[in-house]
């Protein structure tokens, strides 16, 4: 009797459910199906950075921090998703994360307490303006938008799009990234939504600290989806956050440790935030920390 063939899934993104792929391949006669979570630990050096994919070293010694982060969440849904995300990543158990929020409501999840209706918003990683349009669809008025996008091709499209669908209030477009200080950093460009700051980047871009450029701007929402640079951006906005206590919507899926280190950093500010976690796409992608001021 012939053995059933083995399949290896190379798809690793938010758009296709790996669980559904496995079911389809199994129904087509494949016996063993290997996923990116199965082979990344052996090929991590060759594959390099791949969002939240990691090795055991990313979790060795992290359990005390993971436990502290688990205790921070403000509702049962956040705790469920936090644990299921960990189990999905560590055990490759694809039965977890069976229920996720719609991608249409990322940064405006209706199961999380609402922000102030009139927004003074920082959009870090504005891309083509998706986040501000999403917020408008969910009933928010943006009184002023500070949009930061370092990829020039994206920025041109953002500028063109905003001239047609600008928010209700004012808008400031910044062709630069956000970091812990104002300087120039290497950048990997031309990857659309995946363009990012990177030491192996072939170009350089200006980056700014929000504390340097938004002095005394009473922003009430900071959204960050900047391909792994979220920690540095938050450090560069600490003064702004401590002074005005804006609501925060911060992506947690670009590196394994961000899932717990970023919530812990926000809690250490001791500003009375209530913390929520939601996942908006397949395969643990688009996980967002919502820090809502009390």
Order of alpha helices (4+ residues) and beta strands (2+ residues): beta-alpha-beta-alpha-alpha-alpha-beta-alpha-beta-alpha-beta-beta-beta-beta-beta-alpha-beta-alpha-alpha-beta-alpha-beta-beta
